[in-house]
Amino acid sequence: METKTIQITEISADELTEIIAEKLLVKIEDYLNQVTKSDPDILLTRQETANYFKVSLPTLYQWAKDGIINPIRIGNRIYFKKQSILNLIEKQTISYNINRKN
């Protein structure tokens, strides 16, 4: 790992926060792209999906009912596409950043 020295002069806390947020967003987008390319067609169970979002099963059910996330029914089992989950996260990240700048 390369170590660099950074000298900061006359920068506000808000400017520093914005710079850090931009760099972090780039890293998150790179990570999501790597995850997306590796296993785009993986199906997750309801419990795996709830664990991924760190929400309860009733919350996941409500999201599916509200159309926030789309389930896939195979027989009597319900799954969620990992790609759909990642797209939802990316969409929410972009929405947050747009709303924050206003």
Secondary structure, 3 states (H helix, E strand, C coil): CCCCCCCCCCCCHHHHHHHHHHHHHHHHHHHHHHHHHHCCCCEEEHHHHHHHHCCCHHHHHHHHHHCCCCCEEECCEEEEEHHHHHHHHHHHHHHHHHHHHC
